Amino acid sequence: MPGVLPAGEPVPIDGALPASALAADKQAGFGVYVHVPFCASRCGYCDFNTYAPGEGVVREGYVDAVLAELALAERVLGEQRTVDTVFVGGGTPTLLDAGDLGRILEAIDKTWGLAVDAEVTTEANPESVGPTSLRALRTAGYNRISLGMQSAAPGVLSVLDRRHSPGRAVAAAAEARAAGFDHVNLDLIYGTPGESAADFAASLAAVVGAGVDHVSAYALIVEDGTRLAARMRRGELPYPDDDVAADRYLAAESALSAAGFNWYEVSNWARDEAARCRHNLLYWTGGDWWGLGPGAHSHVGGVRWWNVKHPATYAARLAQGGSPAQARERLTPVERHTEDVMLRLRLSSGLPLESLDDAGRSAARRAVDDGLLEAGPYAGGRAVLTLRGRLLADAVVRDLLP
Protein backbone atom coordinates (compact mmCIF):
# COMPACT_ATOMS: atom_id res chain seq x y z
CA MET A 1 0.00 0.00 0.00
CA PRO A 2 1.11 3.61 -0.48
CA GLY A 3 3.54 4.94 2.11
CA VAL A 4 2.73 7.63 4.66
CA LEU A 5 3.32 11.31 3.94
CA PRO A 6 5.55 13.30 6.33
CA ALA A 7 4.22 15.73 8.91
CA GLY A 8 4.60 19.47 8.34
CA GLU A 9 3.09 22.89 8.94
CA PRO A 10 -0.42 23.75 7.69
CA VAL A 11 -0.85 25.20 4.21
CA PRO A 12 -3.13 28.23 3.71
CA ILE A 13 -6.46 27.27 2.16
CA ASP A 14 -5.58 29.22 -0.98
CA GLY A 15 -2.12 27.63 -1.18
CA ALA A 16 -0.34 30.98 -0.84
CA LEU A 17 3.45 30.86 -0.55
CA PRO A 18 5.65 33.10 1.61
CA ALA A 19 6.92 36.20 -0.16
CA SER A 20 10.49 34.97 0.36
CA ALA A 21 9.78 31.85 -1.68
CA LEU A 22 8.31 33.82 -4.55
CA ALA A 23 11.28 36.21 -4.53
CA ALA A 24 13.95 33.48 -4.43
CA ASP A 25 16.50 33.00 -7.19
CA LYS A 26 14.99 31.25 -10.20
CA GLN A 27 18.15 30.49 -12.15
CA ALA A 28 17.97 26.71 -11.57
CA GLY A 29 14.86 26.41 -13.75
CA PHE A 30 11.20 25.46 -13.38
CA GLY A 31 9.46 22.18 -14.09
CA VAL A 32 6.05 20.59 -13.72
CA TYR A 33 5.45 17.08 -12.42
CA VAL A 34 2.08 15.43 -13.04
CA HIS A 35 1.10 12.38 -11.00
CA VAL A 36 -1.27 9.85 -12.55
CA PRO A 37 -2.21 7.39 -9.79
CA PHE A 38 -3.77 4.61 -11.84
CA CYS A 39 -2.35 1.13 -12.49
CA ALA A 40 -3.82 -1.94 -14.16
CA SER A 41 -2.51 -3.97 -11.19
CA ARG A 42 -0.23 -3.39 -8.22
CA CYS A 43 3.32 -4.72 -8.46
CA GLY A 44 4.45 -6.61 -5.38
CA TYR A 45 7.34 -4.22 -4.60
CA CYS A 46 5.46 -0.94 -5.13
CA ASP A 47 4.45 1.44 -2.35
CA PHE A 48 3.82 4.42 -4.64
CA ASN A 49 0.58 6.36 -4.39
CA THR A 50 -1.24 4.27 -6.98
CA TYR A 51 -4.58 2.53 -7.22
CA ALA A 52 -5.60 -0.56 -9.16
CA PRO A 53 -9.10 -1.58 -10.26
CA GLY A 54 -11.24 -2.62 -7.31
CA GLU A 55 -9.55 -0.18 -4.92
CA GLY A 56 -12.34 2.39 -5.08
CA VAL A 57 -10.73 4.96 -7.39
CA VAL A 58 -12.07 5.97 -10.80
CA ARG A 59 -10.40 7.83 -13.65
CA GLU A 60 -13.42 9.88 -14.67
CA GLY A 61 -12.92 13.55 -13.90
CA TYR A 62 -9.28 13.12 -13.00
CA VAL A 63 -7.87 15.35 -15.72
CA ASP A 64 -10.31 18.12 -14.77
CA ALA A 65 -9.07 17.96 -11.17
CA VAL A 66 -5.45 18.27 -12.35
CA LEU A 67 -6.39 21.27 -14.49
CA ALA A 68 -8.08 22.84 -11.46
CA GLU A 69 -4.85 22.53 -9.49
CA LEU A 70 -2.96 24.03 -12.42
CA ALA A 71 -5.26 27.06 -12.27
CA LEU A 72 -4.55 27.33 -8.53
CA ALA A 73 -0.81 27.11 -9.20
CA GLU A 74 -1.06 30.02 -11.64
CA ARG A 75 -2.81 32.12 -8.98
CA VAL A 76 -0.25 31.20 -6.31
CA LEU A 77 2.86 31.91 -8.35
CA GLY A 78 1.38 35.09 -9.74
CA GLU A 79 3.89 35.40 -12.56
CA GLN A 80 4.96 33.89 -15.84
CA ARG A 81 7.34 30.99 -15.28
CA THR A 82 8.66 29.40 -18.45
CA VAL A 83 8.42 25.62 -18.09
CA ASP A 84 11.71 23.92 -18.90
CA THR A 85 10.59 20.35 -18.23
CA VAL A 86 7.40 18.36 -17.77
CA PHE A 87 7.39 14.86 -16.31
CA VAL A 88 4.23 12.75 -16.14
CA GLY A 89 4.69 9.86 -13.75
CA GLY A 90 2.71 7.39 -11.76
CA GLY A 91 1.27 4.89 -11.60
CA THR A 92 0.88 4.28 -15.27
CA PRO A 93 0.19 7.60 -17.01
CA THR A 94 -0.55 5.89 -20.31
CA LEU A 95 -3.68 4.33 -18.84
CA LEU A 96 -5.06 7.78 -19.65
CA ASP A 97 -5.51 8.13 -23.38
CA ALA A 98 -3.18 10.32 -25.40
CA GLY A 99 -5.90 12.93 -25.78
CA ASP A 100 -6.13 13.43 -22.02
CA LEU A 101 -2.35 13.58 -21.63
CA GLY A 102 -2.33 16.09 -24.47
CA ARG A 103 -4.97 18.22 -22.68
CA ILE A 104 -2.75 18.41 -19.61
CA LEU A 105 0.30 19.43 -21.62
CA GLU A 106 -1.66 22.01 -23.61
CA ALA A 107 -2.98 23.53 -20.37
CA ILE A 108 0.55 23.75 -18.89
CA ASP A 109 1.70 25.53 -22.04
CA LYS A 110 -1.22 27.98 -21.90
CA THR A 111 -0.68 28.63 -18.20
CA TRP A 112 3.04 29.36 -18.19
CA GLY A 113 4.47 28.61 -21.61
CA LEU A 114 6.73 25.74 -22.54
CA ALA A 115 10.31 26.60 -23.39
CA VAL A 116 11.13 26.16 -27.06
CA ASP A 117 13.37 23.22 -26.17
CA ALA A 118 11.25 21.90 -23.29
CA GLU A 119 11.78 18.27 -22.32
CA VAL A 120 8.38 16.56 -22.01
CA THR A 121 8.45 13.05 -20.55
CA THR A 122 5.84 10.44 -19.80
CA GLU A 123 6.41 7.18 -18.01
CA ALA A 124 4.76 4.08 -19.42
CA ASN A 125 4.52 0.40 -18.74
CA PRO A 126 5.51 -1.51 -21.88
CA GLU A 127 2.13 -3.24 -22.21
CA SER A 128 0.23 0.07 -21.91
CA VAL A 129 1.45 1.55 -25.20
CA GLY A 130 1.59 0.57 -28.84
CA PRO A 131 2.46 2.17 -32.19
CA THR A 132 -0.83 4.08 -32.45
CA SER A 133 -0.83 5.50 -28.91
CA LEU A 134 2.86 6.37 -29.13
CA ARG A 135 2.33 8.32 -32.34
CA ALA A 136 -0.57 10.15 -30.68
CA LEU A 137 1.58 11.02 -27.67
CA ARG A 138 4.35 12.31 -29.91
CA THR A 139 1.85 14.44 -31.83
CA ALA A 140 0.55 15.82 -28.53
CA GLY A 141 4.04 17.13 -27.73
CA TYR A 142 5.69 14.43 -25.67
CA ASN A 143 9.30 14.00 -26.80
CA ARG A 144 10.75 11.65 -24.15
CA ILE A 145 9.41 8.37 -22.77
CA SER A 146 10.55 6.25 -19.84
CA LEU A 147 9.55 2.59 -20.05
CA GLY A 148 9.46 0.33 -16.99
CA MET A 149 11.36 -2.73 -18.19
CA GLN A 150 12.79 -3.90 -14.81
CA SER A 151 14.17 -7.17 -16.23
CA ALA A 152 14.36 -9.40 -19.28
CA ALA A 153 14.19 -12.57 -17.13
CA PRO A 154 10.75 -14.21 -16.86
CA GLY A 155 11.39 -15.41 -13.31
CA VAL A 156 12.40 -11.96 -12.11
CA LEU A 157 9.35 -10.33 -13.71
CA SER A 158 7.19 -12.92 -11.95
CA VAL A 159 8.68 -12.19 -8.53
CA LEU A 160 8.13 -8.46 -9.12
CA ASP A 161 4.53 -9.10 -10.30
CA ARG A 162 5.21 -7.38 -13.62
CA ARG A 163 2.60 -8.14 -16.27
CA HIS A 164 4.54 -7.60 -19.49
CA SER A 165 6.40 -10.33 -21.34
CA PRO A 166 10.24 -10.38 -21.23
CA GLY A 167 10.60 -8.91 -24.72
CA ARG A 168 7.82 -6.35 -24.61
CA ALA A 169 9.89 -3.44 -23.21
CA VAL A 170 12.46 -3.70 -25.99
CA ALA A 171 9.68 -3.84 -28.59
CA ALA A 172 7.98 -0.79 -27.03
CA ALA A 173 11.27 1.10 -27.15
CA ALA A 174 11.56 0.39 -30.87
CA GLU A 175 7.97 1.53 -31.38
CA ALA A 176 8.70 4.76 -29.48
CA ARG A 177 11.71 5.50 -31.66
CA ALA A 178 9.64 4.80 -34.77
CA ALA A 179 6.97 7.18 -33.46
CA GLY A 180 9.57 9.96 -33.35
CA PHE A 181 10.44 10.25 -29.67
CA ASP A 182 13.71 12.15 -29.29
CA HIS A 183 14.76 10.23 -26.17
CA VAL A 184 13.83 6.78 -24.86
CA ASN A 185 14.72 5.43 -21.42
CA LEU A 186 14.50 1.89 -20.05
CA ASP A 187 14.34 1.28 -16.30
CA LEU A 188 15.97 -1.74 -14.69
CA ILE A 189 15.73 -3.14 -11.16
CA TYR A 190 18.53 -5.36 -9.90
CA GLY A 191 18.94 -7.55 -6.85
CA THR A 192 15.53 -9.22 -6.99
CA PRO A 193 15.46 -12.51 -5.05
CA GLY A 194 16.25 -15.34 -7.45
CA GLU A 195 17.91 -13.10 -10.03
CA SER A 196 21.18 -14.65 -11.22
CA ALA A 197 24.19 -12.86 -12.62
CA ALA A 198 23.26 -14.35 -15.98
CA ASP A 199 19.71 -12.96 -15.68
CA PHE A 200 21.02 -9.45 -15.11
CA ALA A 201 23.60 -9.78 -17.87
CA ALA A 202 20.78 -10.74 -20.25
CA SER A 203 18.76 -7.70 -19.14
CA LEU A 204 21.74 -5.42 -19.77
CA ALA A 205 22.31 -6.98 -23.18
CA ALA A 206 18.65 -6.44 -24.04
CA VAL A 207 18.83 -2.79 -23.00
CA VAL A 208 21.99 -2.17 -25.00
CA GLY A 209 20.46 -3.88 -28.01
CA ALA A 210 17.26 -1.86 -27.76
CA GLY A 211 18.92 1.25 -29.17
CA VAL A 212 17.77 3.55 -26.36
CA ASP A 213 19.82 6.57 -25.32
CA HIS A 214 19.17 6.44 -21.56
CA VAL A 215 19.16 3.71 -18.92
CA SER A 216 18.20 3.85 -15.26
CA ALA A 217 19.16 0.98 -12.95
CA TYR A 218 18.09 0.80 -9.33
CA ALA A 219 18.69 -1.72 -6.56
CA LEU A 220 15.50 -3.36 -5.32
CA ILE A 221 14.24 -1.70 -2.15
CA VAL A 222 11.79 -3.68 -0.05
CA GLU A 223 9.20 -1.30 1.38
CA ASP A 224 7.08 -2.10 4.43
CA GLY A 225 3.45 -2.83 3.60
CA THR A 226 4.11 -4.33 0.17
CA ARG A 227 3.34 -7.89 -0.90
CA LEU A 228 7.04 -8.46 -1.50
CA ALA A 229 7.86 -7.47 2.09
CA ALA A 230 5.17 -9.82 3.38
CA ARG A 231 6.56 -12.70 1.35
CA MET A 232 10.01 -12.08 2.77
CA ARG A 233 8.72 -11.92 6.34
CA ARG A 234 7.03 -15.29 5.79
CA GLY A 235 10.31 -16.73 4.52
CA GLU A 236 9.03 -17.36 1.00
CA LEU A 237 11.77 -15.19 -0.50
CA PRO A 238 15.21 -14.13 0.78
CA TYR A 239 15.92 -10.48 1.50
CA PRO A 240 18.13 -8.62 -1.01
CA ASP A 241 21.87 -9.02 -0.48
CA ASP A 242 24.03 -5.86 -0.41
CA ASP A 243 27.05 -7.66 -1.86
CA VAL A 244 24.96 -9.00 -4.73
CA ALA A 245 23.57 -5.52 -5.36
CA ALA A 246 27.11 -4.13 -5.53
CA ASP A 247 28.10 -6.83 -8.03
CA ARG A 248 25.06 -6.00 -10.16
CA TYR A 249 25.94 -2.31 -10.13
CA LEU A 250 29.47 -3.03 -11.26
CA ALA A 251 28.08 -5.23 -14.03
CA ALA A 252 25.79 -2.40 -15.14
CA GLU A 253 28.63 0.11 -15.23
CA SER A 254 30.83 -2.28 -17.19
CA ALA A 255 28.22 -3.24 -19.78
CA LEU A 256 26.78 0.23 -20.25
CA SER A 257 30.09 2.07 -20.45
CA ALA A 258 31.34 -0.49 -22.98
CA ALA A 259 28.23 0.25 -25.06
CA GLY A 260 28.86 4.01 -25.07
CA PHE A 261 26.74 5.10 -22.10
CA ASN A 262 28.20 7.41 -19.47
CA TRP A 263 26.98 7.74 -15.91
CA TYR A 264 25.81 11.22 -14.95
CA GLU A 265 23.99 10.28 -11.75
CA VAL A 266 24.71 7.23 -9.62
CA SER A 267 21.73 5.29 -11.02
CA ASN A 268 21.49 6.86 -14.48
CA TRP A 269 23.46 6.51 -17.71
CA ALA A 270 23.06 8.43 -20.99
CA ARG A 271 24.65 8.18 -24.43
CA ASP A 272 25.35 11.91 -24.50
CA GLU A 273 24.52 15.08 -22.62
CA ALA A 274 21.38 15.69 -24.66
CA ALA A 275 19.98 12.34 -23.52
CA ARG A 276 20.23 13.14 -19.81
CA CYS A 277 16.92 13.56 -18.01
CA ARG A 278 16.73 17.30 -17.54
CA HIS A 279 13.70 17.07 -15.26
CA ASN A 280 15.53 14.90 -12.76
CA LEU A 281 18.57 17.16 -13.03
CA LEU A 282 16.29 20.03 -12.03
CA TYR A 283 15.45 18.11 -8.83
CA TRP A 284 19.08 17.27 -8.15
CA THR A 285 20.37 20.82 -8.64
CA GLY A 286 17.85 22.73 -6.53
CA GLY A 287 15.37 23.92 -9.14
CA ASP A 288 11.69 24.73 -8.59
CA TRP A 289 8.79 22.56 -9.66
CA TRP A 290 5.06 22.29 -9.12
CA GLY A 291 3.72 18.80 -8.58
CA LEU A 292 0.17 18.30 -9.82
CA GLY A 293 -1.94 15.38 -8.58
CA PRO A 294 -2.65 13.43 -5.38
CA GLY A 295 0.44 12.85 -3.27
CA ALA A 296 2.59 15.00 -5.57
CA HIS A 297 5.41 17.02 -4.00
CA SER A 298 6.38 20.55 -5.02
CA HIS A 299 9.25 22.93 -4.28
CA VAL A 300 9.47 26.67 -4.82
CA GLY A 301 12.11 28.91 -3.29
CA GLY A 302 12.98 26.70 -0.34
CA VAL A 303 9.37 25.76 0.51
CA ARG A 304 8.36 22.16 -0.10
CA TRP A 305 4.80 20.87 0.14
CA TRP A 306 2.87 17.72 -0.65
CA ASN A 307 -0.71 17.02 -1.67
CA VAL A 308 -3.22 14.77 0.04
CA LYS A 309 -2.86 11.23 -1.25
CA HIS A 310 -6.34 9.96 -2.04
CA PRO A 311 -7.65 11.07 -5.45
CA ALA A 312 -11.21 11.62 -4.13
CA THR A 313 -10.00 13.91 -1.31
CA TYR A 314 -7.71 15.68 -3.76
CA ALA A 315 -10.56 16.36 -6.20
CA ALA A 316 -12.95 17.41 -3.42
CA ARG A 317 -10.58 20.05 -2.06
CA LEU A 318 -10.11 21.55 -5.50
CA ALA A 319 -13.85 21.47 -6.20
CA GLN A 320 -14.33 23.55 -3.04
CA GLY A 321 -11.84 26.11 -4.33
CA GLY A 322 -9.05 25.23 -1.91
CA SER A 323 -5.53 23.88 -2.14
CA PRO A 324 -5.07 20.10 -2.18
CA ALA A 325 -1.85 20.46 -0.15
CA GLN A 326 -1.73 18.45 3.06
CA ALA A 327 1.29 20.14 4.66
CA ARG A 328 4.55 21.91 3.90
CA GLU A 329 7.98 22.67 5.28
CA ARG A 330 10.30 25.65 4.98
CA LEU A 331 13.81 24.40 4.49
CA THR A 332 16.43 26.03 6.68
CA PRO A 333 19.79 27.04 5.18
CA VAL A 334 21.35 24.03 6.89
CA GLU A 335 18.73 21.67 5.44
CA ARG A 336 19.16 23.13 1.97
CA HIS A 337 22.93 22.76 2.21
CA THR A 338 22.58 19.14 3.37
CA GLU A 339 20.30 18.28 0.47
CA ASP A 340 22.54 20.10 -1.99
CA VAL A 341 25.59 18.09 -0.91
CA MET A 342 23.64 14.83 -0.83
CA LEU A 343 22.19 15.28 -4.33
CA ARG A 344 25.05 16.97 -6.16
CA LEU A 345 27.59 14.44 -4.98
CA ARG A 346 25.58 11.77 -6.80
CA LEU A 347 26.17 13.61 -10.08
CA SER A 348 29.18 13.05 -12.31
CA SER A 349 29.80 16.81 -12.13
CA GLY A 350 30.11 16.50 -8.35
CA LEU A 351 30.09 19.53 -6.07
CA PRO A 352 32.53 22.39 -5.43
CA LEU A 353 34.79 21.84 -2.45
CA GLU A 354 34.25 25.48 -1.47
CA SER A 355 30.66 24.57 -0.55
CA LEU A 356 32.00 22.39 2.30
CA ASP A 357 33.24 23.56 5.69
CA ASP A 358 36.79 22.90 6.88
CA ALA A 359 35.87 19.50 8.32
CA GLY A 360 34.11 18.55 5.09
CA ARG A 361 37.11 19.51 2.98
CA SER A 362 39.36 17.45 5.25
CA ALA A 363 36.97 14.53 4.85
CA ALA A 364 37.11 15.00 1.08
CA ARG A 365 40.91 14.78 1.18
CA ARG A 366 40.67 11.51 3.10
CA ALA A 367 38.08 10.25 0.62
CA VAL A 368 40.55 10.87 -2.21
CA ASP A 369 43.18 8.90 -0.32
CA ASP A 370 40.67 6.09 0.25
CA GLY A 371 39.79 5.91 -3.45
CA LEU A 372 36.25 7.26 -2.98
CA LEU A 373 36.73 10.61 -4.73
CA GLU A 374 38.55 11.26 -7.99
CA ALA A 375 41.98 12.87 -7.54
CA GLY A 376 41.89 14.95 -10.74
CA PRO A 377 38.62 16.79 -10.05
CA TYR A 378 39.67 17.21 -6.41
CA ALA A 379 42.80 19.03 -7.54
CA GLY A 380 40.52 21.28 -9.58
CA GLY A 381 38.28 22.07 -6.63
CA ARG A 382 35.48 19.53 -7.04
CA ALA A 383 34.38 16.38 -5.22
CA VAL A 384 33.49 13.66 -7.75
CA LEU A 385 32.81 10.06 -6.82
CA THR A 386 34.97 7.22 -8.12
CA LEU A 387 33.29 3.96 -9.12
CA ARG A 388 34.00 2.60 -5.63
CA GLY A 389 32.69 5.86 -4.21
CA ARG A 390 29.42 5.40 -6.07
CA LEU A 391 28.92 2.11 -4.25
CA LEU A 392 29.46 3.92 -0.93
CA ALA A 393 27.88 7.26 -1.83
CA ASP A 394 25.72 7.54 1.30
CA ALA A 395 28.73 7.00 3.55
CA VAL A 396 30.77 9.60 1.64
CA VAL A 397 27.97 12.14 2.02
CA ARG A 398 27.80 11.53 5.76
CA ASP A 399 31.53 12.18 6.08
CA LEU A 400 31.38 15.43 4.12
CA LEU A 401 28.56 16.94 6.18
CA PRO A 402 28.87 18.54 9.65
Protein Blocks (a to p, Z undefined) as FASTA:
>chain_A
ZZdddddddddfklpacfklmmpcfknopcdddddfbdfbdcfkbccdcddehilpafeh
klmmmmmmmmmmmmmnopacddfbdcddedjfklpcfklmmmmmmmmmmmnopafklccd
ddddfklgcfklmmmmmmnopabdcddfkpacfklmmmnopabdfklmmmmmmmmmmnop
abdcddddehiehiafklmmmmmmmmmmnopabdcdddddddehiaklmmmmnopaccdd
fklmmmmmmmmmmmmmmnopacfbfkbccfblklpcfklmmmmnopacddedehiacdee
hiacdddfblklmmmmmmnopafbfbdcdddfklmmmmmmmmmmmpmnlpafklpcfklm
mmmmmmmmnopacfklmmnopacddfklmmmmmmmmmmmpZZ
